[in-house]
Amino acid sequence: MRSSSGTGIFRPERAPGKGLAVHCLAFCDSLRTHHSGEEGAFTDFEKQFPQLAP
């Protein structure tokens, strides 16, 4: 997108608000929880199938 000022810098009319910050924090927390749950799963999988380990 081009700026209307001709500077080439896009500046949104409205900066992202609190909703975006809340969404990002919730996403990061969910991703952390998801990956923490995988900790033991792959260890057990690698024990059962050592030929598949990296």
Secondary structure in CASP SS format (residue, H / E / C, confidence):
PFRMAT SS
TARGET T0000
AUTHOR 0000-0000-0000
METHOD secondary structure of the structure
MODEL  1
M C 1.00
R C 1.00
S C 1.00
S C 1.00
S C 1.00
G C 1.00
T C 1.00
G C 1.00
I C 1.00
F C 1.00
R C 1.00
P C 1.00
E C 1.00
R C 1.00
A C 1.00
P C 1.00
G C 1.00
K H 1.00
G H 1.00
L H 1.00
A H 1.00
V H 1.00
H H 1.00
C H 1.00
L H 1.00
A H 1.00
F H 1.00
C H 1.00
D H 1.00
S H 1.00
L H 1.00
R H 1.00
T H 1.00
H H 1.00
H H 1.00
S H 1.00
G H 1.00
E H 1.00
E H 1.00
G H 1.00
A H 1.00
F H 1.00
T H 1.00
D H 1.00
F H 1.00
E H 1.00
K H 1.00
Q H 1.00
F C 1.00
P H 1.00
Q H 1.00
L H 1.00
A C 1.00
P C 1.00
END
